[in-house]
Amino acid sequence: RLSKRLETVASFIPKGAVLADIGSDHAYLPCYACLHGYASKAIAGEVADGPLRSAQQQVEKSGLSHLISVRKGDGLSVLAPGEADCITIAGMGGALIARILGDGKEKLAGVKRLILQPNIGAELVRRWLLDHGWELVAERILKEDGQIYEVLVAEPGDPRRPYRHLEAELLLGPFLRRENSVVFREKWRREIENWRRIIADLTAKGQSEAAERKKRELERKVRLVEEVLL
Ligand code: SAM
């Protein structure tokens, strides 16, 4: 059975898509997508040898070698332009996801949907999408084994459309903020606790200018998020 996290990612793949799953590791996602008819075929990209081997083994074991091409390379470099119309990047930090999208910009022509699941730093992914013409069209937040995950779905469009309060919603997610679910509130309560701990540490340590700046920045974030949660 696929994790709830990857099942959520898969649920956004348009039926019949040619999928590219970048950083595929065990290739569970493209295998599941092809077996369940979400994708008509897929490319699994991996940069590291161990995960590449486990992707190849999983594809063979699933009898999907005719539908899934496993390729070694950094980010979108494994794709020919126009080859895929849906790209998934899951289980990495937001900074790495943004870097992969930025480095592979010319491979995004013809892509109709991005489905991104940053483990941390979703704000950086939303910022990248906003700056590069991708409109966020849906978001999900879910909890599995005590971890909270966000899934971001984007299409070419008007990147500003979903945002009302840009600063708060780049951080929180415009759809997630409006939905204001129990898991969303838990995530941000945890974040606030964490920021408060850091602020207390910085206060105890005293007066360097960098520490003061960091402290003010965190205090601003606490206020921003608290306003939304209250
Ligand atoms: N996508 C799978 C998931 O969500 O379960 C695997 C996530 S795993 C934590 C991250 C994978 O991304 C690793 O296998 C790693 O080798 C791969 N990776 C990291 N940087 C990459 C890059 N620049 N290009 C392709 N793959 C990368």
Residues whose N, C-alpha, C, O or C-beta is under 5 A from the ligand:
A	BS01	SAM	I22 G23 S24 D25 G45 E46 V47 A48 P51 G73 D74 G75 A90 G91
